């Protein structure tokens, strides 16, 4: 009887890519389903602005 990990590893792979589009394209070329997310850090990564935004929550 296969265990849950074996079952998981034999299911179709779906990847969520938050990084380089080239990485997603490489996976798609191999037949992997990819969801590309266009994400950028809050406040453009500016830590001072991030801290300010955090204080509003």
Buried (B, 14 or more C-beta within 10 A) or exposed (E): EEEEEEEEEEEEEEEEBEEEEEBBEEBBEEEBEBEBEEEEEEBEEEEEEBEEEEEEE
